[in-house]
Amino acid sequence: MQEQHFSHENELLAMAPLNADGDNQLFKKQRVHLTGAGYVQWDFILPDGIDWHFHQESIYLRSDIQLKEFKEFIRDELRQIIARRIEQAR
């Protein structure tokens, strides 16, 4: 697979939401947007209702491969956060 570079921030935003199989189990809601400071921000409502946010400078998300890697980071972090919160609730 050849790396594809985004020519505009709108292309990046269109591909940024987490929408792979199983992603919907990680959150109730998500919103992805550009901040005024050149960051892409992911806002999540986790299954227990807490807000959680991630952001990354858009210059580090210039290609589909860079975005894919950051989305995997978000998934891994969300899984760990959810597991910790479940453990703390016991």
N, C-alpha and C positions, 0 to 999 in steps of 0.2 A: 504494500500500500504506500503510495507516494504522499508525502506530507503536503497538505494544502494550507496556504496562508490566507487569512481573512483580509479582504481588501477594504472592509468597512466595519465599524463597531457593531452595526446592525446584524451583520453576518455572525459575529461572535455571540451576540445576545440571543440570536435565534437558536444557536446550538448549545447554549450554556445551561439550560435547565436539566436537572437530573430526571431522566425519563427511561432508564433501562429497566429490564425486568427486575422486580423486587424493590426498586427505589421507592415506590409508594408506601412501603412498610416502614420507611425511615422517617417519614414526616406526614403531618396532616395537610400542610400547605407549604408552598414555596413561592418566592418571588425573586426574580433576578433583574437587576437594573444597574445602570451606570451611575456612579456618584459624580459630583461636580469636580472631584479631584483626580479623575482618570482611573478610577478603580471600578471593577465589576464586583458587585455585592450580591451574595446569595442570602436571603432571609428565609428562615424555616420556622414553622410551628411544629415542634416535636410531638410524638403521640401523647405525651403527658401534659401538653399545653404550653410548655416553656418555649420562649423565643430563643433562637440561636442564629448567629450570623457568621459568615465567612466573607472575606474580600481579598482581592488580588489585583495588583496593577495590570491594566489591560496590555501594557507593553510586554508582559511576561506570558500573555495568552494570545500570541499572534498567529498560532497555527492550530490545526485540529489536534495534533499530537500533544502540544502543550496543554490545551484545554482538557483533553481526555485524561492526562496525568493529574491535573488539578482536581477534576471531578472525582477521580478515584481517591485522592487524598480526602476530599470532603466526605465521600461514602464511608471510608475507613474511620474517620473521626466521628461521624454521626453514629456508627455502630458502637464505638467505644463509649461515647457519651450516653447513649441509651442504655447500654449494659451497666454502666456505673450508676445511673439514676435508678434502674430497677433494683440493683443491689442495695442502694442506700434506702430505698423505700421499704425494704424488708425489716 
